[in-house]
């Protein structure tokens, strides 16, 4: 399963920190940012189902606004 999020992250250093924290706190998640996209895309892949609300709340506590983009 892959979810794509629009974010407010535009700094590569912050993006790298967030990816590292996602990997540390969510087993089995693979995350990456596409900051070249105007919506500062975060892609998160997981082999199993994941809790989108939990991830959004986690990111929010770190200062990242994220919203799921429709398929």
FIZADO-459863 format. One record per residue (C-alpha): chain; x, y, z. Coordinates in pm, 1 decimal, m for minus. Layout:
BEGIN
+------+----------+----------+----------+
| fipa |       px |       py |       pz |
+------+----------+----------+----------+
|    A |        X |        Y |        Z |
...
+------+----------+----------+----------+
//
This chain:
BEGIN
+------+----------+----------+----------+
| fipa |       px |       py |       pz |
+------+----------+----------+----------+
|    A |      0.0 |      0.0 |      0.0 |
|    A |    126.7 |    347.1 |    m89.6 |
|    A |    m17.8 |    670.6 |     45.5 |
|    A |     71.3 |   1010.8 |    m95.1 |
|    A |     52.4 |   1324.9 |    116.3 |
|    A |     66.2 |   1695.9 |     39.8 |
|    A |    289.2 |   1865.2 |    301.2 |
|    A |    423.3 |   2202.2 |    409.3 |
|    A |    784.1 |   2075.5 |    417.4 |
|    A |   1008.2 |   2257.2 |    170.1 |
|    A |   1349.5 |   2211.8 |    334.0 |
|    A |   1556.8 |   1903.4 |    244.3 |
|    A |   1717.1 |   1882.1 |    590.4 |
|    A |   1376.3 |   1873.8 |    760.5 |
|    A |   1250.7 |   1622.0 |    505.0 |
|    A |   1547.2 |   1394.2 |    580.1 |
|    A |   1483.2 |   1422.0 |    955.0 |
|    A |   1114.7 |   1336.2 |    911.7 |
|    A |   1192.2 |   1035.7 |    690.5 |
|    A |   1438.3 |    909.4 |    951.0 |
|    A |   1183.3 |    953.8 |   1230.8 |
|    A |    912.4 |    776.2 |   1030.1 |
|    A |   1147.4 |    482.6 |    971.5 |
|    A |   1237.1 |    470.8 |   1342.9 |
|    A |    880.2 |    489.8 |   1470.8 |
|    A |    680.3 |    294.6 |   1212.8 |
|    A |    809.5 |    m56.0 |   1144.6 |
|    A |    790.9 |   m157.6 |    781.2 |
|    A |    728.5 |    191.9 |    644.0 |
|    A |    936.9 |    329.0 |    358.2 |
|    A |    907.7 |    705.1 |    316.3 |
|    A |   1047.6 |    969.9 |     85.9 |
|    A |    982.3 |   1331.3 |     m6.3 |
|    A |    956.1 |   1488.2 |   m349.6 |
|    A |   1031.4 |   1852.5 |   m277.5 |
|    A |   1051.6 |   1934.9 |   m648.3 |
|    A |    674.4 |   1892.5 |   m665.9 |
|    A |    484.5 |   2211.1 |   m580.0 |
|    A |    287.5 |   2022.4 |   m314.1 |
|    A |    602.3 |   1892.9 |   m137.1 |
|    A |    492.1 |   1532.4 |   m166.7 |
|    A |    554.9 |   1268.9 |     98.3 |
|    A |    515.6 |    909.3 |    m20.6 |
|    A |    483.2 |    633.9 |    235.8 |
|    A |    484.9 |    267.5 |    142.6 |
|    A |    397.1 |    m24.2 |    367.6 |
|    A |    353.7 |   m392.8 |    291.7 |
|    A |     64.3 |   m400.2 |    537.4 |
|    A |   m222.4 |   m167.3 |    622.0 |
|    A |   m129.5 |    140.7 |    814.9 |
|    A |   m311.3 |    395.1 |   1024.1 |
|    A |   m316.6 |    717.6 |    824.2 |
|    A |   m451.6 |    922.4 |   1115.3 |
|    A |   m171.1 |    801.1 |   1342.1 |
|    A |     90.6 |    902.2 |   1085.6 |
|    A |    m69.3 |   1244.1 |   1025.1 |
|    A |    m86.1 |   1309.1 |   1401.6 |
|    A |    277.9 |   1201.6 |   1440.4 |
|    A |    384.5 |   1440.2 |   1163.5 |
|    A |    170.7 |   1720.2 |   1306.5 |
|    A |    349.6 |   1696.7 |   1642.1 |
|    A |    673.8 |   1750.6 |   1449.9 |
|    A |    541.5 |   2062.8 |   1275.3 |
|    A |    448.7 |   1898.6 |    947.6 |
|    A |    104.3 |   1956.7 |    800.8 |
|    A |     12.1 |   1658.3 |    586.0 |
|    A |   m304.9 |   1570.0 |    400.7 |
|    A |   m377.1 |   1262.0 |    194.9 |
|    A |   m399.8 |   1322.6 |   m177.3 |
|    A |   m684.0 |   1135.6 |   m347.7 |
|    A |   m593.7 |    843.6 |   m573.5 |
+------+----------+----------+----------+
//
